[in-house]
Amino acid sequence: MGRPSRKDKVVVPDYSEGLQLKIEDDDPRFNSALARGLAILRSFHIDQQFLANADIAERTGIPKPTVSRLTYTLTQLGYLRYREDIGKYEVAAGVVGLAYPYIAKQVVPSAARPLMLKLAAETNLNVGLGVVEGLSMLYLEYAPGDIKSNRRQRVGFRVPLVRTAMGRACASAMSPQQHKELLEAMQHYYPKEWQSLWRELEESFEQYQKHGYVISVGTFAKLTNTVAVPFIWGDSGTIMAFNAQGPAHLQTPARMQRIGKKLLALTDEVREVLVRGVPGPQYPTI
């Protein structure tokens, strides 16, 4: 696996891939107005931080007049901010409050962070922890080991499940019912690719059954190779995964196998920490 040619065109990954914007459902209990408001918030991402009403309408499929009313309402509620200088909206601080109750209750990231930092320092690889969200993986923790690490990768960073080692590791640990639901979602989201993508997932399942980890060679970011291990903790059935990634010319197959074993050891250490108990957040007495 040699160093990429200087003539190779670097293809920027689509970080919005896997994002599902559902605004309608036949179930009478489904509230379309609420779904549309949330779809607008979810339409903003790292490569599209500023959106006009026309941009949002195009991304979500919501009629522009409805978008205008919803963006006005979301701005009044503190979830969006209108930039007069560019005539577009951006996400505002209010969304942090929505995420905080979820992030604050997570015990795995706080238990894993010191161990992830240690592994990142030892290997010069970027080590992440992600959780399944539909057809996406969302980062819950990140430990950079490479000084040129991707500055995008922070808590909340999104990558597609089906094209990443982290996502494929999680899929490998799913139950038969979860596999069925995943396949149905893929058929809807990837109408032309789902058969080939499912075959790639099945290959990952075989890797996991044989080795306990999953290796991805340039399947999302062309010049990056990644190895990942699934992690399930507690009774909620939430599926997470640890990954370690680095440049393709350094992350050889043999090295990824060694790193895979290190990730398996890391999951064992995280479980030991969790069994001993992780102190929760301390709040001042008022």
C-alpha positions in Angstrom: 0.0 0.0 0.0 2.1 2.9 -1.3 1.9 6.7 -0.8 -0.8 8.3 -2.9 0.4 10.0 -6.1 0.6 13.8 -6.1 -1.6 13.6 -9.2 -4.4 11.8 -7.4 -7.4 14.1 -6.9 -8.4 14.3 -3.3 -12.2 13.8 -3.0 -13.7 15.5 0.0 -16.1 13.1 1.8 -19.8 14.0 2.1 -20.3 14.5 5.8 -24.0 14.9 5.4 -24.4 11.4 3.9 -26.6 9.2 6.1 -28.5 12.1 7.4 -32.2 11.3 7.3 -34.7 14.2 7.1 -38.1 12.7 7.7 -41.0 15.2 7.4 -43.9 13.0 6.7 -45.4 9.7 7.9 -48.7 7.9 7.4 -49.1 7.3 11.1 -51.7 9.7 12.5 -49.7 10.2 15.6 -46.8 11.8 13.6 -46.7 15.6 13.9 -45.4 16.9 10.5 -45.0 20.5 11.8 -42.6 19.4 14.5 -40.8 17.1 12.1 -40.3 20.0 9.7 -38.9 22.2 12.4 -36.4 19.5 13.4 -35.5 18.8 9.8 -34.5 22.4 9.4 -32.2 22.2 12.4 -30.7 19.0 11.1 -30.1 20.4 7.6 -27.2 22.5 9.0 -23.8 20.8 9.1 -20.1 21.4 9.1 -19.9 22.1 5.3 -23.2 24.2 5.3 -23.1 26.4 8.3 -25.0 29.2 6.6 -28.3 28.5 4.8 -30.9 30.8 3.2 -34.6 29.8 3.2 -34.2 28.7 -0.4 -31.3 26.5 0.5 -33.3 24.9 3.4 -36.3 24.3 1.1 -34.1 22.5 -1.4 -32.4 20.3 1.2 -35.6 19.4 3.1 -38.3 19.4 0.5 -40.4 21.8 2.6 -42.2 24.5 0.7 -40.3 27.9 0.9 -43.2 29.8 2.5 -43.4 27.2 5.3 -39.6 27.3 5.7 -39.8 31.1 6.1 -42.3 30.7 9.0 -40.4 28.0 10.7 -37.0 29.7 10.5 -38.6 32.8 11.9 -40.0 30.8 14.8 -36.8 28.9 15.4 -34.9 32.2 15.5 -37.4 33.7 18.0 -36.8 30.5 20.2 -33.1 30.9 20.1 -32.3 27.8 17.9 -31.3 29.8 14.8 -29.6 33.2 14.3 -30.2 35.3 11.2 -27.0 36.9 9.7 -28.0 40.2 8.2 -24.6 40.6 6.6 -25.0 37.5 4.4 -28.8 37.1 4.4 -28.6 33.6 5.8 -29.3 31.6 9.0 -26.9 29.7 11.2 -27.4 27.4 14.2 -27.6 29.3 17.5 -26.7 28.5 21.1 -30.1 27.1 21.9 -29.3 23.8 20.2 -26.6 23.2 22.8 -29.3 23.0 25.5 -31.1 20.3 23.6 -28.0 18.1 23.3 -26.7 18.6 26.9 -29.1 16.3 28.7 -28.1 13.4 26.4 -24.3 14.2 26.5 -24.3 14.7 30.3 -25.8 11.3 31.1 -23.2 9.4 29.0 -20.8 7.5 31.2 -18.8 5.8 28.5 -17.0 8.9 27.1 -15.7 10.1 30.5 -14.5 6.6 31.3 -12.9 6.1 28.0 -11.3 9.5 27.4 -8.0 9.0 29.4 -7.5 5.6 27.8 -8.3 7.0 24.3 -5.8 9.8 24.8 -3.1 7.2 25.9 -3.7 5.0 22.9 -3.7 8.1 20.5 -0.3 9.2 22.0 1.2 5.7 21.7 0.1 5.2 18.1 -0.1 8.7 16.6 -3.5 7.8 15.4 -6.8 9.6 16.0 -9.0 7.6 18.3 -12.8 8.1 18.4 -15.9 6.9 20.1 -19.2 7.0 18.2 -22.8 6.0 18.6 -25.4 4.9 16.0 -28.0 7.5 14.9 -30.0 6.1 12.0 -27.7 5.6 9.1 -25.1 7.9 10.7 -22.5 7.7 13.4 -22.1 10.6 15.8 -18.9 11.1 17.7 -19.2 11.2 21.5 -15.5 11.5 22.2 -12.3 12.1 20.2 -8.6 11.9 21.0 -6.2 13.3 18.4 -2.9 11.5 18.0 -1.9 13.1 14.7 -0.9 16.8 14.8 -2.6 17.1 11.4 -5.8 15.6 12.7 -9.1 16.5 11.1 -10.3 19.6 13.0 -13.9 18.7 12.1 -13.9 15.7 14.4 -15.4 16.8 17.7 -18.3 15.7 19.8 -21.4 15.6 17.4 -19.3 15.1 14.3 -21.3 13.0 11.8 -20.1 10.3 9.4 -22.1 7.7 7.4 -22.6 4.3 9.0 -22.3 2.1 5.9 -19.0 3.5 4.6 -17.0 3.7 7.9 -15.2 1.2 10.1 -17.0 2.7 13.1 -20.4 2.2 11.5 -19.7 -1.2 10.2 -18.4 -2.3 13.6 -21.7 -1.2 15.1 -23.7 -3.0 12.4 -21.7 -6.1 13.1 -22.9 -6.1 16.8 -26.6 -5.5 15.9 -29.3 -8.1 16.6 -31.1 -9.8 13.7 -34.1 -7.4 14.1 -31.7 -4.4 14.0 -30.1 -5.8 10.9 -33.5 -6.1 9.3 -34.3 -2.5 10.1 -30.9 -1.3 8.9 -31.4 -3.1 5.6 -34.8 -1.5 5.1 -33.4 1.9 5.8 -30.6 1.3 3.4 -33.0 0.3 0.6 -34.8 3.5 1.1 -31.8 5.8 1.4 -29.5 4.1 -1.1 -31.9 2.8 -3.8 -29.1 2.1 -6.3 -26.3 1.1 -4.0 -27.9 -0.8 -1.2 -27.1 -4.3 -2.6 -23.4 -3.6 -3.0 -23.2 -1.7 0.3 -25.0 -4.6 2.1 -22.4 -7.1 0.7 -19.7 -4.9 2.1 -21.4 -4.9 5.4 -21.6 -8.7 5.3 -17.9 -8.8 4.7 -17.4 -6.6 7.8 -19.6 -9.0 9.8 -17.3 -11.8 8.8 -14.2 -9.8 9.9 -15.9 -9.1 13.2 -16.8 -12.7 13.8 -13.2 -13.8 13.0 -11.1 -11.1 14.6 -13.4 -9.0 16.9 -12.7 -5.8 14.9 -13.5 -4.3 11.5 -11.1 -2.7 9.0 -12.0 -0.1 6.5 -9.5 0.8 3.7 -10.4 4.2 2.1 -14.1 3.4 2.0 -15.1 6.9 3.2 -12.1 9.2 3.2 -10.0 7.8 0.3 -6.6 8.5 1.9 -7.5 7.2 5.4 -7.6 3.7 6.7 -9.5 2.8 9.9 -10.1 -0.1 12.3 -13.0 -0.2 14.7 -14.4 -2.3 17.5 -18.1 -2.3 18.7 -18.9 -1.5 22.3 -22.3 -2.1 24.1 -22.8 -1.0 27.7 -25.9 -1.1 29.9 -29.4 -2.2 29.4 -30.4 0.4 26.8 -29.0 -1.6 23.9 -27.2 1.5 22.6 -24.5 0.4 20.2 -21.2 2.4 20.1 -17.8 1.8 18.6 -14.2 2.8 19.1 -12.0 3.5 16.1 -8.5 4.4 15.3 -7.6 6.0 12.0 -4.6 7.3 10.1 -3.1 8.0 6.7 -3.4 5.1 4.3 0.4 5.0 3.5 1.1 4.5 7.2 -1.9 2.4 8.2 -0.8 -0.8 6.5 -3.0 -3.9 6.8 -0.5 -5.5 9.3 -0.5 -2.4 11.4 -4.3 -2.1 11.4 -4.5 -5.7 12.7 -2.2 -4.7 15.6 -4.2 -1.6 16.3 -7.4 -3.7 16.2 -6.0 -5.8 19.1 -5.1 -2.7 21.0 -8.7 -1.4 20.6 -10.0 -4.7 21.9 -7.8 -4.3 24.9 -9.1 -0.7 25.3 -12.7 -1.9 25.4 -11.8 -4.3 28.2 -10.1 -1.5 30.1 -13.2 0.7 29.7 -15.5 -2.0 31.0 -13.3 -2.4 34.1 -13.5 1.4 34.7 -17.3 1.3 34.3 -17.7 -1.6 36.6 -15.7 0.2 39.3 -18.0 3.2 38.7 -17.4 6.6 37.1 -18.1 9.7 39.2 -21.0 11.7 37.7 -21.0 15.4 37.2 -20.9 17.5 40.4 -23.3 20.4 40.6 -23.0 23.3 43.1 -25.6 23.5 45.9 -27.8 26.5 45.4 
